[in-house]
Amino acid sequence: MPKHKDIMSAPDEEKYEIYRQIDQLYRKGKHVTTKEHRSGFPAITIDCEEIHVLTDCLSLEKWNAEQKETKEDAG
C-alpha cells in the first residue's frame, strides 16, 4: 500500500496544484481512486499513478466547483 502524503493542512493553492496534476492525468485516461480515510470525515485518500495524497474532501469539492465555474465562464 502506498504511503500517502498528508496535505490536509497545506494551503489551498498547494492542494489545488496537486488536484490539477491529478486532473491532467485523469484526462489522459489514468485511473484515479478516492477513498474515505480511516480517520473519518472529511479525510480522503487520492491515488493516481505516482500521486498518493491524504487530503480533505471539502477543499477538493471547492476546487472542483471553481473549475466548473471557470469552464462555464469560458464557454
DSSP file (Angstrom, degrees, kcal/mol; ACC not computed):
  #  RESIDUE AA STRUCTURE BP1 BP2  ACC     N-H-->O    O-->H-N    N-H-->O    O-->H-N    TCO  KAPPA ALPHA  PHI   PSI    X-CA   Y-CA   Z-CA
    1    1 A M              0   0    0      0, 0.0     2,-0.0     0, 0.0     0, 0.0   0.000 360.0 360.0 360.0 133.0    0.0    0.0    0.0
    2    2 A P        -     0   0    0      0, 0.0     2,-0.5     0, 0.0     0, 0.0  -0.307 360.0-113.2 -70.2 151.6    1.5    3.4   -1.0
    3    3 A K        -     0   0    0      1,-0.0     2,-0.4    -2,-0.0    49,-0.1  -0.743  32.7-138.3 -82.4 126.2    2.4    6.0    1.6
    4    4 A H        -     0   0    0     -2,-0.5     2,-0.5    49,-0.1    49,-0.3  -0.733   7.9-130.0 -91.0 131.9    0.1    9.0    1.3
    5    5 A K  E     -a   53   0A   0     47,-2.9    49,-2.8    -2,-0.4     2,-0.8  -0.692  24.6-129.6 -78.1 125.0    1.5   12.5    1.6
    6    6 A D  E     +a   54   0A   0     -2,-0.5    49,-0.2    47,-0.2     3,-0.1  -0.679  41.8 158.2 -81.7 110.7   -0.6   14.4    4.1
    7    7 A I    >   +     0   0    0     47,-2.9     3,-1.3    -2,-0.8    48,-0.2   0.182  37.5 112.0-114.2  14.8   -1.7   17.7    2.6
    8    8 A M  T 3  S+     0   0    0     46,-0.5    -1,-0.1     1,-0.3    47,-0.1   0.857  85.0  38.9 -59.6 -36.2   -4.7   18.4    4.7
    9    9 A S  T 3  S+     0   0    0     -3,-0.1    -1,-0.3     2,-0.0    -2,-0.1   0.387  93.3 113.0 -96.0   4.6   -3.0   21.4    6.5
   10   10 A A  S <  S-     0   0    0     -3,-1.3    -3,-0.1     1,-0.1     5,-0.0  -0.354  80.9 -90.2 -70.8 155.1   -1.4   22.7    3.3
   11   11 A P    >>  -     0   0    0      0, 0.0     4,-2.0     0, 0.0     3,-0.6  -0.305  38.4-111.5 -61.5 151.6   -2.5   26.0    1.8
   12   12 A D  H 3> S+     0   0    0      1,-0.2     4,-3.4     2,-0.2     5,-0.2   0.881 116.2  58.0 -53.3 -41.9   -5.3   25.7   -0.7
   13   13 A E  H 3> S+     0   0    0      1,-0.2     4,-1.8     2,-0.2    -1,-0.2   0.879 106.2  48.9 -61.2 -36.9   -3.1   26.7   -3.6
   14   14 A E  H <> S+     0   0    0     -3,-0.6     4,-1.6     2,-0.2    -1,-0.2   0.918 113.7  46.5 -66.5 -42.9   -0.7   23.8   -2.9
   15   15 A K  H  X S+     0   0    0     -4,-2.0     4,-2.6     1,-0.2    -2,-0.2   0.930 110.2  53.8 -61.8 -45.0   -3.6   21.4   -2.7
   16   16 A Y  H  X S+     0   0    0     -4,-3.4     4,-2.5     1,-0.2    -1,-0.2   0.854 104.2  55.0 -61.8 -35.7   -5.1   22.9   -5.9
   17   17 A E  H  X S+     0   0    0     -4,-1.8     4,-2.0    -5,-0.2    -1,-0.2   0.917 110.4  46.0 -63.3 -42.7   -1.8   22.3   -7.8
   18   18 A I  H  X S+     0   0    0     -4,-1.6     4,-2.4     2,-0.2    -2,-0.2   0.909 111.3  51.9 -66.5 -41.1   -1.9   18.6   -6.8
   19   19 A Y  H  X S+     0   0    0     -4,-2.6     4,-2.6     1,-0.2    -2,-0.2   0.891 108.5  51.9 -61.8 -38.5   -5.6   18.4   -7.8
   20   20 A R  H  X S+     0   0    0     -4,-2.5     4,-2.4     2,-0.2    -1,-0.2   0.909 108.7  50.5 -62.8 -42.0   -4.6   20.0  -11.2
   21   21 A Q  H  X S+     0   0    0     -4,-2.0     4,-1.9     2,-0.2    -2,-0.2   0.920 112.4  46.4 -62.2 -43.5   -1.9   17.3  -11.7
   22   22 A I  H  X S+     0   0    0     -4,-2.4     4,-2.6     1,-0.2    -2,-0.2   0.914 111.1  52.5 -65.0 -42.2   -4.4   14.5  -10.9
   23   23 A D  H  X S+     0   0    0     -4,-2.6     4,-2.4     1,-0.2    -2,-0.2   0.894 107.8  51.5 -61.1 -41.1   -7.0   16.1  -13.2
   24   24 A Q  H  X S+     0   0    0     -4,-2.4     4,-0.8     2,-0.2    -1,-0.2   0.910 111.5  47.0 -63.2 -42.2   -4.5   16.2  -16.1
   25   25 A L  H ><>S+     0   0    0     -4,-1.9     5,-2.3     1,-0.2     3,-0.7   0.916 111.0  52.2 -65.1 -42.2   -3.6   12.5  -15.6
   26   26 A Y  H ><5S+     0   0    0     -4,-2.6     3,-2.0     1,-0.2    -2,-0.2   0.908 106.1  53.6 -59.1 -43.3   -7.3   11.6  -15.4
   27   27 A R  H 3<5S+     0   0    0     -4,-2.4    -1,-0.2     1,-0.3    -2,-0.2   0.712 104.0  57.0 -66.7 -19.5   -8.0   13.4  -18.7
   28   28 A K  T <<5S-     0   0    0     -4,-0.8    -1,-0.3    -3,-0.7    -2,-0.2   0.352 129.3 -97.7 -90.0   4.3   -5.2   11.3  -20.2
   29   29 A G  T < 5S+     0   0    0     -3,-2.0    -3,-0.2     1,-0.3     2,-0.2   0.555  73.2 148.7  95.4   8.7   -7.1    8.2  -19.2
   30   30 A K      < -     0   0    0     -5,-2.3    -1,-0.3    -6,-0.1     2,-0.3  -0.498  51.3-108.1 -78.6 147.9   -5.2    7.4  -16.0
   31   31 A H        -     0   0    0     -2,-0.2    18,-0.5     2,-0.0     2,-0.4  -0.561  31.7-164.6 -79.0 134.2   -7.2    5.7  -13.2
   32   32 A V        -     0   0    0     -2,-0.3     2,-0.4    16,-0.1    16,-0.2  -0.976   1.8-166.9-120.5 132.8   -8.0    7.8  -10.1
   33   33 A T  E     -B   47   0A   0     14,-2.5    14,-2.5    -2,-0.4     2,-0.4  -0.977   4.1-175.3-120.6 130.7   -9.1    6.2   -6.8
   34   34 A T  E     +B   46   0A   0     -2,-0.4     2,-0.3    12,-0.2    12,-0.2  -0.984   8.9 173.2-122.5 138.0  -10.6    8.2   -3.9
   35   35 A K  E     -B   45   0A   0     10,-2.1    10,-2.9    -2,-0.4     2,-0.3  -0.994  38.6-104.3-141.6 146.6  -11.4    6.6   -0.6
   36   36 A E  E     -B   44   0A   0     -2,-0.3     8,-0.3     8,-0.2     2,-0.1  -0.538  44.8-121.4 -66.3 133.2  -12.6    7.8    2.8
   37   37 A H    >   -     0   0    0      6,-2.4     3,-2.3    -2,-0.3     6,-0.1  -0.464  17.3-116.1 -76.9 150.3   -9.7    7.7    5.2
   38   38 A R  T 3  S+     0   0    0      1,-0.3    -1,-0.1    -2,-0.1     3,-0.1   0.705 112.1  69.9 -61.4 -19.2  -10.0    5.6    8.3
   39   39 A S  T 3  S-     0   0    0      1,-0.2    -1,-0.3     3,-0.0     2,-0.1   0.673 106.6-128.8 -73.3 -15.2   -9.7    8.8   10.4
   40   40 A G    X   +     0   0    0     -3,-2.3     3,-2.2     3,-0.2    -3,-0.2  -0.288  51.9  26.5  99.4 178.2  -13.1    9.8    9.1
   41   41 A F  T 3  S+     0   0    0      1,-0.3     3,-0.1    -3,-0.1    15,-0.1  -0.245 115.9  14.4 -56.3 137.7  -14.8   12.8    7.5
   42   42 A P  T 3  S+     0   0    0      0, 0.0    15,-2.9     0, 0.0    -1,-0.3  -0.914 102.0  99.6 -99.6  17.6  -13.6   14.9    5.8
   43   43 A A  E <   + C   0  56A   0     -3,-2.2    -6,-2.4    13,-0.2     2,-0.3  -0.425  43.8 167.1 -72.8 133.7  -10.3   13.0    5.2
   44   44 A I  E     -BC  36  55A   0     11,-2.9    11,-2.7    -8,-0.3     2,-0.4  -0.955  28.1-133.8-137.1 157.6   -9.9   11.1    1.9
   45   45 A T  E     -BC  35  54A   0    -10,-2.9   -10,-2.1    -2,-0.3     2,-0.4  -0.911  16.2-162.7-109.4 144.7   -7.1    9.5    0.1
   46   46 A I  E     -BC  34  53A   0      7,-2.5     7,-2.4    -2,-0.4     2,-0.4  -0.996   5.8-173.8-126.7 131.0   -6.5   10.0   -3.6
   47   47 A D  E     +BC  33  52A   0    -14,-2.5   -14,-2.5    -2,-0.4     2,-0.3  -0.992  15.3 153.2-127.4 129.0   -4.3    7.8   -5.7
   48   48 A C  E >   - C   0  51A   0      3,-2.6     3,-2.8    -2,-0.4     2,-0.2  -0.844  68.4 -53.2-155.5 115.3   -3.3    8.3   -9.3
   49   49 A E  T 3  S-     0   0    0    -18,-0.5    -1,-0.1    -2,-0.3   -27,-0.0  -0.353 125.7 -13.0  54.4-119.2   -0.2    7.0  -10.9
   50   50 A E  T 3  S+     0   0    0     -2,-0.2     2,-0.6    -3,-0.1    -1,-0.3   0.332 115.9  99.9 -94.8   6.9    2.7    8.2   -8.6
   51   51 A I  E <   + C   0  48A   0     -3,-2.8    -3,-2.6   -30,-0.0     2,-0.4  -0.846  41.3 166.5 -98.5 122.4    0.5   10.6   -6.7
   52   52 A H  E     + C   0  47A   0     -2,-0.6   -47,-2.9    -5,-0.2     2,-0.3  -0.918  13.2 166.0-137.1 106.7   -0.8    9.4   -3.3
   53   53 A V  E     -aC   5  46A   0     -7,-2.4    -7,-2.5    -2,-0.4     2,-0.5  -0.908  34.8-145.2-128.7 152.1   -2.2   12.1   -1.0
   54   54 A L  E     +aC   6  45A   0    -49,-2.8   -47,-2.9    -2,-0.3   -46,-0.5  -0.975  44.7 144.5-107.5 120.9   -4.3   12.4    2.1
   55   55 A T  E     - C   0  44A   0    -11,-2.7   -11,-2.9    -2,-0.5     2,-0.4  -0.748  49.0 -89.4-143.2-173.3   -6.5   15.4    1.8
   56   56 A D  E  >  - C   0  43A   0    -13,-0.2     4,-1.4    -2,-0.2     3,-0.3  -0.895  20.9-138.7-110.9 140.9   -9.9   16.7    2.8
   57   57 A C  H  > S+     0   0    0    -15,-2.9     4,-2.6    -2,-0.4     5,-0.2   0.761  99.1  66.6 -67.8 -23.5  -12.9   16.3    0.5
   58   58 A L  H  > S+     0   0    0    -16,-0.2     4,-2.2     2,-0.2    -1,-0.2   0.930 103.2  43.0 -65.6 -44.7  -14.1   19.9    1.3
   59   59 A S  H  > S+     0   0    0     -3,-0.3     4,-2.6     2,-0.2    -1,-0.2   0.869 113.8  52.6 -69.2 -34.2  -11.1   21.5   -0.5
   60   60 A L  H  X S+     0   0    0     -4,-1.4     4,-2.5     2,-0.2    -2,-0.2   0.913 110.4  47.4 -65.6 -42.0  -11.4   19.1   -3.4
   61   61 A E  H  X S+     0   0    0     -4,-2.6     4,-2.4     2,-0.2    -2,-0.2   0.895 112.1  50.3 -65.3 -39.5  -15.1   19.9   -3.8
   62   62 A K  H  X S+     0   0    0     -4,-2.2     4,-2.1     2,-0.2    -2,-0.2   0.928 111.7  47.7 -63.0 -45.8  -14.3   23.6   -3.6
   63   63 A W  H  X S+     0   0    0     -4,-2.6     4,-2.0     1,-0.2    -2,-0.2   0.922 112.0  50.4 -61.0 -44.4  -11.6   23.2   -6.3
   64   64 A N  H  X S+     0   0    0     -4,-2.5     4,-2.1     1,-0.2    -2,-0.2   0.903 109.5  50.3 -62.3 -42.3  -14.0   21.2   -8.5
   65   65 A A  H  X S+     0   0    0     -4,-2.4     4,-2.1     1,-0.2    -1,-0.2   0.896 109.7  51.0 -63.4 -39.8  -16.7   23.8   -8.2
   66   66 A E  H  X S+     0   0    0     -4,-2.1     4,-2.2     1,-0.2    -1,-0.2   0.867 108.3  52.6 -65.7 -35.7  -14.2   26.6   -9.2
   67   67 A Q  H  X S+     0   0    0     -4,-2.0     4,-2.2     2,-0.2    -2,-0.2   0.904 109.1  49.2 -65.8 -40.9  -13.2   24.6  -12.2
   68   68 A K  H  X S+     0   0    0     -4,-2.1     4,-2.4     2,-0.2    -2,-0.2   0.899 110.7  50.2 -65.3 -40.7  -16.8   24.2  -13.3
   69   69 A E  H  X S+     0   0    0     -4,-2.1     4,-2.5     2,-0.2    -2,-0.2   0.916 110.1  50.4 -62.8 -42.9  -17.3   28.0  -12.9
   70   70 A T  H  X S+     0   0    0     -4,-2.2     4,-1.8     1,-0.2    -2,-0.2   0.904 111.7  47.6 -62.5 -41.9  -14.2   28.7  -14.9
   71   71 A K  H  X S+     0   0    0     -4,-2.2     4,-1.8     2,-0.2    -1,-0.2   0.888 112.0  49.8 -67.2 -39.1  -15.3   26.4  -17.8
   72   72 A E  H  < S+     0   0    0     -4,-2.4    -2,-0.2     1,-0.2    -1,-0.2   0.901 111.1  49.2 -67.1 -39.5  -18.9   27.9  -17.8
   73   73 A D  H  < S+     0   0    0     -4,-2.5    -1,-0.2     1,-0.2    -2,-0.2   0.860 115.1  44.8 -65.0 -35.6  -17.4   31.4  -17.9
   74   74 A A  H  <        0   0    0     -4,-1.8    -1,-0.2     1,-0.2    -2,-0.2   0.771 360.0 360.0 -79.2 -26.2  -15.2   30.5  -20.8
   75   75 A G     <        0   0    0     -4,-1.8    -1,-0.2    -5,-0.1    -2,-0.2   0.456 360.0 360.0 -87.6 360.0  -17.9   28.6  -22.7
